[in-house]
Amino acid sequence: MQTLSRKQWRKAALPLAVSVLLTACGSDSDSSDDKVTGPVTDSGPSFTIAVIPDTQKYSRYSPERFVAQTQWIASNYQEEDIEFTLHLGDVVDRAAEPSEWTYARQAMQVLEANADTPYSVLAGNHDVLNSGQWDDERTYANEPFLTNFPAALQAGNFTTFQGTDDTGFSSYHIFSADDREFLVLALDWRSSEQTVAWAQSVLDQHPDLPVILTTHQLLNIAGDGETAIFTDHGAMLWDNLIRSNDQIFLTFNGHHHGEAMMVGKNDYGRDVVMVVVDYQSGFWGGNGMMQLVGFDEANDELDFRSFSPWVAEIPEDQRQPQDELERWEFSVPMDFDKRFASFNDDTGTDEPGNIEGTQAYWILDEAHRATTTTGDIQFLDASGKGNSLNLVPLNGPQGDREQYFSVIQESAPFGYASGAARFRGNNTTGGYYLTTNGPGLTFSDSAAGKPGYLPTYTIEAIVRLPDDWKSEDNKWSGILNHQPQITQVCQYHEVTCGGGDASLGLNVSSLKEFQWVSTSQNGKGPDNWSWEVMNDYWYHIALVNDGEKVQMYVDGSLVMRTGVGEQQGLLVEPGQPWAIGANSWEGMPGNLFAGDIAEIRINNRVLDRTEWLLNQ
């Protein structure tokens, strides 16, 4: 859960009042504890965007509050550096009532009068004649939204306007601010597959532009009134558009009453800040409350503040208790240069531990957990090679998942992880493990001309056994495992060897020793063994193969039973499963690990000791 911090705002054009700081945000990954910001300078943001949430009650009951919002933007856009305005839909309350559209037009015409106050607008469920229809099912000639906010109107007023989809309901703008260009993608209520495909085509045409996505419904607010959760429609947009397009760094939606925020992790491991804000259920339909978002490049943060221009015009001594001037003020860290540097780049170069030769790098903390709409556990491959992990059950665990698997905030005294994955299953009760088909773990070609040969390597793991570890529950459990049995991998690479053990495995033996099993170009060599290790103690394990032999180091010390016999690299079968937290026998997963795993890294060279995770 991200804790929201107070930000000193520039308020040159505003009466000053006491702000209310709310911690109304949440994430399905609870991954943002490290995002708290402290005091910053009061130099103000580089520029600001204005956000107008659901205005339906104003169009129906209080048009003057709607006009107060747009008039304040028109009067203060220069002093506040407001470069663009986003309307989140539900412009009116009753789509078939012409008078409401008349009032809405009067309010938005205030912005249309000046080419320097561009805006985007989209339809909410109250803005269409049949809110149950997908946007490609409507009779467009009958829709009042298209009559009142046609493409020709936006194109005629603002050079930022770039076009709409075939329905006319979804649109996009490009505006410039602080020597950057930003693309605003405004998606319709109940966006169809056709609309999502159009949105993807817009992104494909502008692959280098950071994108702000607006739509009427994406996030909802949980029963606690604070935690942001995906709606079904929002889940569709996340899974089919947002998470796979790294350009999208910020989203806004209305529809659900209240305010909440989620910082999601996309498929590239980068933050997507998602905000739901809607004040229509408040006093007088929100009493003019809108939101201002400052892009503070000097302090590397986005600054959020909700503010009512209507209340600002009421003398302080005449305000009622319900006349709230400001609320929900907080900041979210964002290094704009870094975030916008290389969209859709999956090289993992942002990670300090992703050094030369890294083939896979799993950091099992909240910061590297991908956001899923279902609450499933996924971890990104910090190497950027796409070997993402998914949590799966084994042997039918009963009860809450947290009994068997969780992500803890406690970190090891070395390495880069800010936490660890905690495994608590066993083969009697069942449990969970992490798995990937390892699309990036193809390595080079073996003597048989088959991919899956790693001539030299350094494989590292940072692990801790629990204080109640028992051999009968977790003997021969797997820390890292390549699931196919030795026989299968030997046959694949046309090497004479065999056996039912996993072809590659870092395991914990029945005597609580670390064991390394590997299949190499010259066949199955002898295993490597540590001494009996302690409970409740963080260990760094390094397996180093120079092309001739493999040696095991534990906490930097060479173990006794190691480096025996020639072992020319290792062999795997690309496309076959890898696992963290389970072993396997004859190709079937089993023997669940108990303990904490913070990091596992596979590198294709012999690392200098100074490069080991132990020394970071």
C-alpha positions in Angstrom: 0.0 0.0 0.0 1.4 3.3 -1.0 1.5 6.0 1.7 0.7 9.4 0.2 2.8 12.4 1.1 2.0 16.0 1.4 3.3 18.3 -1.4 3.8 22.1 -1.2 1.9 23.4 -4.2 2.2 26.8 -5.9 -1.2 28.4 -5.3 -0.6 31.9 -6.7 -4.1 32.1 -8.2 -5.9 30.4 -5.3 -7.1 31.3 -1.9 -5.2 29.3 0.7 -7.1 26.9 2.9 -6.3 23.9 5.0 -5.8 20.8 2.8 -7.0 17.4 3.7 -4.5 14.6 3.2 -6.1 11.2 2.4 -4.4 7.9 1.9 -6.9 6.7 -0.5 -4.9 4.4 -2.8 -4.2 0.8 -3.2 -2.7 -1.9 -5.4 -3.4 -5.6 -5.8 0.4 -6.0 -5.3 0.8 -3.7 -2.3 4.1 -2.9 -3.9 4.6 0.7 -3.2 5.9 1.2 0.3 9.2 2.4 -1.1 7.4 5.2 -3.0 6.9 7.6 -0.1 8.1 11.0 -0.8 9.4 13.5 1.7 9.4 17.3 1.7 10.2 18.9 -1.6 10.9 22.4 -2.8 8.0 24.7 -3.5 9.2 25.7 -7.0 6.0 24.1 -8.4 5.5 21.7 -11.2 6.9 22.1 -14.7 3.4 22.0 -16.0 -0.1 20.9 -15.0 -3.0 19.1 -16.5 -6.6 19.6 -15.3 -9.0 16.7 -14.8 -12.7 17.2 -14.8 -14.5 14.2 -13.5 -18.3 13.4 -13.9 -20.2 16.7 -14.4 -23.6 15.1 -14.8 -25.1 16.6 -11.7 -23.9 20.1 -12.7 -25.4 19.8 -16.2 -28.7 18.8 -14.7 -28.9 20.8 -11.5 -26.1 23.3 -11.2 -24.6 24.5 -14.5 -22.8 27.4 -12.7 -20.5 24.9 -11.0 -19.5 23.4 -14.3 -18.8 26.8 -15.8 -16.8 27.7 -12.6 -14.5 24.8 -13.4 -13.8 25.7 -17.1 -13.7 29.4 -16.4 -11.1 28.9 -13.7 -8.9 26.9 -16.2 -9.4 29.6 -18.8 -8.5 32.3 -16.4 -5.5 30.6 -14.8 -4.0 28.3 -17.5 -1.0 30.6 -17.9 -0.2 31.1 -14.2 -0.8 27.5 -13.4 0.9 26.2 -16.6 -2.2 24.1 -17.5 -1.3 22.6 -20.8 -4.3 20.3 -21.3 -7.7 19.4 -19.7 -9.2 15.9 -19.5 -12.9 15.3 -19.1 -13.6 11.8 -17.8 -17.2 11.4 -19.1 -20.7 11.5 -17.8 -20.8 15.0 -19.2 -24.6 15.0 -18.7 -27.0 13.0 -16.5 -29.7 12.3 -19.1 -28.5 11.7 -22.6 -31.9 12.3 -24.1 -32.4 15.7 -22.4 -31.4 18.6 -24.7 -31.2 21.2 -22.0 -28.4 19.3 -20.2 -26.3 19.2 -23.4 -26.9 22.9 -23.8 -25.5 23.6 -20.3 -22.6 21.3 -20.9 -21.8 23.0 -24.2 -21.9 26.4 -22.5 -19.3 25.2 -20.0 -16.9 23.6 -22.5 -17.2 26.5 -24.9 -15.3 28.6 -22.3 -12.2 26.4 -23.2 -13.0 26.3 -26.9 -12.8 30.1 -27.0 -9.0 29.8 -26.7 -6.8 27.5 -28.7 -4.4 27.5 -25.7 -6.8 25.6 -23.5 -7.3 22.3 -25.4 -9.3 19.5 -23.9 -10.3 15.9 -24.6 -13.8 14.6 -23.8 -15.3 11.1 -23.9 -18.7 9.5 -23.3 -19.7 8.0 -20.0 -22.7 5.7 -19.5 -25.0 8.7 -18.9 -23.9 10.2 -22.2 -25.2 7.4 -24.5 -28.8 6.4 -25.2 -28.2 2.8 -24.3 -25.5 2.3 -21.8 -25.7 -1.5 -22.2 -24.5 -1.4 -25.8 -20.9 -1.8 -26.9 -19.7 1.3 -28.7 -19.8 -0.4 -32.1 -23.5 -1.3 -31.6 -25.0 2.2 -31.4 -26.9 4.1 -34.1 -24.5 6.9 -34.3 -26.8 9.4 -36.1 -29.1 9.3 -33.0 -26.4 9.9 -30.4 -26.4 13.3 -28.7 -22.8 13.1 -27.7 -21.7 13.0 -31.3 -23.9 15.9 -32.1 -22.5 18.0 -29.3 -18.9 16.9 -29.4 -18.2 15.9 -33.0 -14.7 15.5 -34.4 -15.1 18.6 -36.5 -15.7 20.7 -33.4 -12.5 19.5 -31.7 -10.5 19.8 -34.9 -11.7 23.3 -35.5 -10.8 24.5 -32.0 -7.5 22.7 -31.1 -4.4 21.8 -33.1 -3.8 19.1 -30.5 -6.7 17.1 -31.9 -5.5 14.2 -34.1 -8.7 12.2 -34.9 -11.3 9.7 -33.7 -12.0 6.1 -34.3 -14.7 5.0 -36.8 -17.5 5.4 -34.2 -16.5 9.0 -33.4 -16.7 8.3 -29.7 -13.0 7.7 -29.0 -10.3 10.2 -29.9 -6.7 11.2 -29.4 -4.8 14.4 -29.0 -1.1 15.3 -28.9 0.0 18.2 -26.8 3.4 19.7 -26.0 4.7 20.6 -22.6 8.1 21.2 -21.1 9.9 20.2 -24.4 8.0 16.9 -24.6 5.0 15.7 -26.6 2.3 13.7 -24.9 -0.4 11.7 -26.4 -3.9 11.6 -24.8 -6.0 8.6 -25.6 -9.7 9.1 -24.7 -11.6 5.8 -24.9 -15.4 5.5 -25.0 -17.8 3.8 -22.5 -17.9 0.1 -23.2 -15.0 0.1 -25.6 -15.4 -2.8 -28.1 -12.6 -5.0 -29.5 -12.8 -2.7 -32.5 -12.0 0.3 -30.4 -9.1 -1.4 -28.6 -7.7 -2.3 -32.0 -8.0 1.3 -33.0 -6.2 2.4 -29.8 -3.4 0.0 -30.5 -3.0 1.3 -34.0 -2.7 4.9 -32.6 0.0 3.7 -30.2 1.8 1.9 -33.1 1.8 5.1 -35.1 3.4 7.1 -32.2 5.7 4.6 -30.5 7.9 7.3 -28.9 5.2 9.4 -27.2 4.3 9.0 -23.5 0.6 8.3 -23.3 -2.1 9.4 -20.8 -5.2 7.1 -21.2 -8.6 8.3 -20.1 -11.8 6.4 -20.0 -15.0 6.5 -18.0 -14.5 3.2 -16.2 -11.3 1.3 -15.5 -10.8 1.3 -11.7 -13.4 0.9 -9.0 -13.0 1.5 -5.2 -13.2 -1.4 -2.8 -15.5 -1.5 0.2 -12.9 0.1 2.5 -13.3 3.3 0.5 -9.6 3.5 -0.2 -8.3 0.6 -2.3 -8.4 0.8 -6.0 -9.5 -2.4 -7.8 -10.1 -3.2 -11.5 -13.6 -3.4 -12.9 -14.3 -6.1 -15.4 -14.0 -3.6 -18.3 -10.9 -2.1 -16.7 -9.4 -5.6 -16.5 -10.0 -6.0 -20.2 -8.3 -2.8 -21.0 -5.3 -3.6 -18.7 -4.9 -7.1 -20.1 -5.4 -6.2 -23.8 -4.0 -2.7 -24.1 -2.4 -1.0 -21.0 0.0 -3.6 -19.6 1.6 -4.5 -23.0 2.1 -0.9 -24.1 4.9 0.7 -22.0 4.0 4.1 -23.4 0.9 4.3 -21.2 2.2 5.6 -17.9 -0.9 7.4 -16.5 -4.6 6.7 -16.6 -7.7 8.5 -15.3 -11.3 7.3 -15.0 -14.4 8.4 -13.2 -17.8 6.6 -12.8 -17.2 5.2 -9.3 -17.8 7.6 -6.5 -14.8 8.6 -4.5 -11.0 8.7 -5.1 -8.3 6.1 -5.2 -5.1 5.3 -6.9 -3.1 2.2 -7.9 0.5 2.0 -9.1 0.5 -1.1 -11.4 3.5 -2.9 -12.9 3.3 -3.4 -16.7 4.9 -6.2 -18.7 8.1 -4.3 -18.7 8.3 -3.9 -15.0 7.6 -0.2 -15.1 5.0 1.8 -13.2 1.6 2.8 -14.5 -0.1 5.3 -12.2 -3.9 4.8 -12.4 -6.4 7.1 -10.8 -10.1 6.9 -10.2 -11.8 10.2 -9.2 -15.5 11.1 -9.1 -17.1 13.6 -6.8 -20.7 13.5 -8.0 -22.0 11.8 -4.9 -20.8 14.7 -2.7 -22.4 18.0 -1.7 -24.1 19.5 -4.8 -22.8 16.8 -7.1 -19.2 17.6 -6.1 -19.5 21.3 -5.5 -17.1 22.1 -8.3 -14.3 19.7 -7.2 -11.8 18.8 -9.9 -8.3 17.6 -10.0 -4.9 19.2 -10.9 -1.9 17.0 -11.7 1.5 18.7 -11.7 4.4 17.2 -13.6 7.3 18.1 -11.4 10.4 17.3 -13.4 12.8 19.0 -10.9 11.7 16.7 -8.1 10.8 13.6 -10.3 7.2 13.3 -9.2 3.6 13.6 -10.2 1.7 15.9 -7.8 -2.0 15.4 -7.3 -4.5 17.8 -5.7 -8.3 18.1 -5.9 -9.6 21.6 -5.9 -12.9 23.4 -6.2 -12.9 26.7 -8.2 -16.5 27.2 -7.1 -15.6 27.2 -3.4 -12.5 29.4 -4.1 -14.9 32.1 -5.2 -16.8 32.0 -1.9 -15.4 34.3 0.8 -13.9 32.2 3.6 -16.2 33.6 6.2 -19.2 32.6 4.1 -18.2 29.0 3.4 -20.3 26.3 4.9 -18.7 23.1 6.4 -19.6 21.3 3.2 -17.7 23.9 1.1 -14.4 22.0 0.8 -11.7 23.9 -1.1 -9.1 21.2 -1.5 -8.6 17.5 -0.7 -6.6 14.4 -1.7 -3.2 15.9 -2.1 -0.3 13.6 -2.7 2.8 12.9 -4.8 3.9 9.8 -6.7 7.6 9.5 -7.6 8.4 9.3 -11.3 11.7 9.8 -13.0 10.4 11.2 -16.3 13.6 10.9 -18.2 14.1 7.3 -17.2 10.4 6.3 -17.5 10.2 7.8 -21.0 13.6 6.8 -22.3 12.9 3.5 -24.0 9.3 2.4 -24.4 8.6 -1.3 -24.9 12.3 -2.0 -24.3 12.6 -5.3 -22.4 16.3 -5.4 -22.0 16.0 -4.9 -18.3 18.7 -2.2 -18.4 17.1 -0.4 -15.5 18.2 -3.1 -13.1 21.6 -2.7 -11.5 22.0 -6.5 -11.1 21.3 -7.1 -14.8 25.0 -7.2 -15.7 26.6 -8.4 -18.9 25.7 -12.0 -19.8 22.6 -12.2 -17.6 20.2 -14.8 -19.1 17.6 -14.7 -16.4 17.2 -12.7 -13.2 14.4 -13.2 -10.8 14.0 -10.8 -8.0 11.2 -12.0 -5.9 10.0 -8.9 -4.1 6.9 -6.7 -4.5 8.8 -4.2 -6.8 9.2 -7.0 -9.4 5.8 -8.5 -9.1 3.6 -7.8 -12.2 0.1 -6.4 -11.7 -2.6 -8.8 -12.7 -6.3 -8.2 -12.7 -7.1 -11.5 -11.2 -4.8 -11.3 -8.2 -2.6 -14.0 -9.6 1.1 -13.9 -8.7 3.6 -13.2 -11.4 7.2 -12.0 -11.2 9.0 -10.3 -14.1 12.4 -11.4 -15.4 14.7 -8.5 -14.5 17.0 -9.5 -17.3 14.5 -8.4 -19.8 14.6 -11.7 -21.7 10.9 -12.6 -20.9 11.3 -15.5 -18.5 8.4 -14.3 -16.3 7.3 -16.5 -13.5 3.8 -17.6 -12.6 2.7 -19.1 -9.3 0.9 -22.4 -9.5 -0.4 -24.9 -6.9 0.9 -28.4 -6.3 -0.8 -31.3 -4.5 -4.1 -29.4 -3.9 -3.3 -26.9 -1.1 -6.4 -26.1 1.0 -7.2 -22.7 2.4 -5.9 -19.3 1.7 -2.9 -19.0 -0.6 -1.1 -16.8 2.1 -0.7 -19.9 4.3 1.6 -21.4 1.6 3.0 -18.4 -0.3 3.5 -14.7 0.4 5.9 -11.9 -0.5 7.6 -10.5 2.6 9.2 -7.1 3.0 12.2 -8.3 4.9 15.3 -8.3 2.7 18.6 -10.3 2.7 21.7 -8.4 3.9 23.1 -8.6 0.3 21.8 -8.5 -3.2 19.3 -6.1 -4.7 15.9 -7.4 -3.6 13.8 -5.4 -1.2 12.0 -8.5 0.0 11.6 -12.1 -0.8 9.1 -14.9 -1.7 8.1 -17.0 1.2 7.3 -20.7 0.5 5.6 -22.7 3.3 4.2 -25.8 1.6 5.2 -29.4 1.8 4.3 -32.6 0.0 1.7 -33.6 2.5 -0.3 -30.4 2.7 0.6 -29.2 -0.8 1.7 -25.7 -1.7 2.8 -23.4 -4.5 5.8 -22.9 -6.7 6.8 -20.5 -9.5 7.3 -21.7 -13.0 8.2 -20.5 -16.5 8.8 -22.0 -19.9 11.9 -19.9 -20.1 11.6 -18.4 -23.6 14.8 -16.6 -23.1 16.8 -19.6 -21.9 17.8 -21.0 -25.2 21.5 -20.4 -24.8 23.8 -21.6 -27.6 23.9 -24.7 -29.7 25.3 -28.0 -28.3 27.6 -30.4 -30.2 24.4 -31.9 -31.7 23.4 -28.5 -33.1 20.5 -28.1 -30.7 19.9 -24.9 -28.7 20.1 -25.2 -24.9 23.8 -25.4 -24.2 25.5 -23.0 -21.8 29.3 -23.5 -22.1 30.2 -21.4 -19.0 28.0 -20.0 -16.3 27.6 -18.4 -12.9 24.2 -19.3 -11.2 23.4 -17.5 -7.9 20.6 -17.9 -5.4 19.9 -16.0 -2.2 17.9 -18.3 0.2 16.9 -18.8 3.8 15.4 -21.9 5.4 12.7 -21.4 8.1 13.5 -21.9 11.8 11.1 -24.9 11.9 12.5 -26.7 8.8 11.9 -30.5 9.0 13.5 -33.1 6.8 10.3 -35.2 6.6 8.4 -32.2 5.2 10.8 -30.7 2.7 13.7 -33.0 2.0 15.0 -33.0 -1.5 13.0 -29.8 -2.2 13.9 -27.6 -5.1 15.2 -24.0 -5.1 15.9 -23.8 -8.8 14.9 -26.6 -11.2 14.7 -27.5 -14.9 11.9 -30.0 -14.9 12.8 -32.5 -17.7 14.5 -35.5 -16.4 18.1 -36.2 -17.2 17.2 -38.9 -19.7 15.0 -36.5 -21.7 17.7 -33.8 -22.0 20.4 -36.3 -22.8 18.4 -37.7 -25.6 17.5 -34.2 -26.9 21.2 -33.3 -27.1 22.3 -36.8 -28.3 24.5 -37.3 -25.2 24.9 -40.7 -23.6 23.5 -40.4 -20.1 20.2 -40.9 -18.2 18.3 -40.7 -15.0 15.0 -39.7 -13.5 16.3 -36.7 -11.5 15.7 -33.2 -12.8 18.3 -32.4 -15.5 19.3 -29.3 -13.5 18.5 -28.6 -9.9 19.6 -26.6 -6.9 18.0 -28.5 -4.0 17.9 -29.0 -0.2 18.8 -32.6 0.7 17.4 -34.7 3.5 20.4 -33.7 5.6 19.7 -30.0 5.0 22.6 -29.6 2.5 22.5 -27.6 -0.7 22.9 -29.9 -3.7 23.6 -29.0 -7.3 22.6 -31.4 -10.0 23.5 -30.6 -13.7 23.7 -32.3 -17.0 26.6 -31.2 -19.2 27.9 -31.6 -22.7 30.0 -34.6 -21.6 27.0 -36.2 -19.8 25.8 -36.3 -16.2 28.6 -35.4 -13.9 29.0 -35.7 -10.1 26.8 -33.5 -7.9 28.0 -30.6 -5.7 27.3 -30.6 -2.0 27.5 -28.0 0.8 27.7 -28.7 4.5 24.6 -28.9 6.7 23.3 -25.3 6.7 21.5 -23.4 9.5 17.9 -22.4 9.8 16.8 -18.8 9.8 20.0 -17.6 8.1 20.4 -15.9 4.7 22.8 -17.8 2.4 24.3 -16.8 -1.0 24.9 -19.8 -3.2 27.1 -19.5 -6.3 27.6 -22.2 -8.9 30.5 -21.4 -11.2 31.4 -23.4 -14.3 34.4 -22.5 -16.3 33.7 -24.9 -19.1 35.7 -27.7 -17.5 34.2 -28.1 -14.0 31.5 -26.7 -11.7 32.3 -25.4 -8.2 29.9 -24.5 -5.5 30.4 -21.5 -3.2 28.3 -20.8 -0.1 28.7 -17.3 1.3 31.8 -17.0 -0.8 33.5 -20.1 0.6 34.3 -23.0 -1.7 32.6 -26.1 -0.4 34.4 -29.4 0.1 32.5 -31.7 -2.2 32.8 -29.8 -5.4 34.7 -29.6 -8.7 35.0 -33.3 -9.0 35.0 -34.6 -12.6 34.8 -32.8 -15.9 31.6 -30.9 -16.5 31.5 -29.0 -19.8 28.8 -26.3 -19.1 25.2 -27.4 -18.8 22.4 -28.6 -21.1 18.7 -27.9 -21.0 15.8 -28.4 -23.4 14.4 -25.0 -24.5 10.7 -24.6 -24.0 10.5 -27.0 -21.1 9.5 -25.8 -17.7 11.8 -24.2 -15.1 10.7 -23.9 -11.5 11.5 -22.0 -8.4 10.3 -23.6 -5.2 9.9 -27.2 -6.3 12.0 -30.2 -7.5 10.9 -32.8 -10.0 11.2 -36.6 -10.7 10.8 -38.2 -14.1 9.6 -34.9 -15.4 6.9 -34.3 -12.8 7.1 -31.5 -10.2 7.3 -32.4 -6.6 9.2 -31.9 -3.3 8.1 -28.3 -2.4 10.6 -25.9 -0.9 10.1 -24.3 2.5 11.8 -21.0 3.2 12.5 -17.7 1.6 14.0 -17.0 -1.8 15.1 -13.4 -2.6 17.0 -13.6 -5.9 18.1 -16.1 -8.5 20.4 -15.1 -11.4 21.7 -17.1 -14.3 24.7 -15.6 -16.2 26.6 -17.0 -19.2 30.1 -16.3 -17.9 32.4 -16.8 -15.0 31.7 -13.7 -12.9 34.4 -12.0 -10.9 33.7 -12.3 -7.2 33.1 -8.5 -7.1 30.1 -9.0 -9.4 28.4 -11.6 -7.2 25.2 -10.7 -5.5 26.9 -11.5 -2.3 29.0 -8.4 -2.6 26.2 -6.0 -3.6 
